[in-house]
Amino acid sequence: MQGNPFTLLSSTPTERGFAARRGVLRTAHGEVQTPVFMPVGTQATVKTLEPRDLRDLRVQILLGNTYHLMLRPGNDVMSLAGGLHAFMGWDGPILTDSGGFQVFSLGKLRKIAPSGVAFNSHIDGRRFFLGPKESMETQRVLGSDVAMCFDECIPWPAARDYAEKSVRTTVEWAARCKDEPHAPGQLLFGIVQGSVFPDLRALCARELAAIGFDGYAVGGVSVGEPEPELLRGVEESTPHLPQDRARYLMGVGDPIQLVEGVARGIDMFDCVMPTRHARNGSAFTRRGSVPVKAGRFARDLSPVEEGCDCYCCRHFTKAYVRHLLHCGEILGERLLTLHNVHFFMRFMERMREALDAGTFPEFRARAWAQLRGAPAPSA
């Protein structure tokens, strides 16, 4: 850790002591303007898109998956290729998650020990071990710009004694991750756990801050809990994190949840929603989700979203995209993915512009009215 890679440019008070933040995160592969949304490239690719598509869409930073890349192609191939950037042909910043969420979602396929987790591969059943040492080694080989500490992500709901134990484990593992070798210029973020217990989240955040990291993530959310619980987890974590470090809300992508996360002091987000919804035939628009695959669009010769300037909307119609989806043509998924990633990138750009202009409260109210058809609640 060399100095502070995050610069807080401005903050806009919201309510109840929170503030929406505008900042810049400096990485080995370039600066990232925040708040930012990171498309997910689980297998060293954002599904159906090429790196040049991502550049054209003005994607700033991608997320890669330590667990999946450790299994396939493996550290030996990744080392031979010179790291994840060279392997996938992407020269922009990359954040890699630690693999914690994936191994803890394996259920009976894994066994937790003080030094990490033994698990069977979901692909072929081979036995692996992943702990702070192994996670950091893989992320060092990947050469990501931002590495995440290996943590214990527990399900919702969870008993207090389990949550308390997981916080102790998460903090211990975070300290070990910091002591492991990193790739040149690689940043390291700690992850706050604590389930639904405010005192445990506060304790975890304070102890991680005492260890000292380049940034901090709010984890243990978006694991099946209702939206109010998700936002409460953010509210119980961010007040205890350093103001001058980047804050990352993991696995959250609903557009309103992005707005509400920013209103509570979050700078970074990731989610599979843009690509997954596209594969399921749905498009994100300023007026909410549109099920393009539905029968009512079979003869609709209008674009997916009127006024959208993405490649899909400039050249094709709902009827055509629906036809491709129903025929199983990959182009249909690709066109909707282009549209959805474009939507998310422009949504975040407009949010940053509102923060720069001091009009975030108006942006938030407009987002609620357009996407939920309701007034924005207090935040």
Buried (B, 14 or more C-beta within 10 A) or exposed (E): EEEBBBBBEEBBEBEEEBBBBBBBBBBBBEBBBBBBBBBBBBBBBBBBBBBEBBEBBEBBBBBBBBBBBBBEBEBEEBBEBEBBBEBBEBEBBBBBBBBBBBBBBBEEBBEBEEBBBBBBBBEEEEEBBBBBBBBBBBBBBBBBBBBBBBBBBBBBEBEEEBBBBBBBBBBBBBBBBBEBEBBEEBBBBBBBBBBBBBEBBBBBBEBBBEBEBBBBBBBBBBBEBEEEBBBBBBBBBBBBBBEEBBBBBBBBBBBBBBBBBBBBBBBBBBBBBBBBBBBEBBBBBBEEBBBBBEEEBEEBEEBBBEEBEBBBBEEBBBBBBBBBBEEEEEBBBBBBBBBBBBBBBBBBBBBBEBBBEEEBBEBBEBBBEBBEEEEBEEB
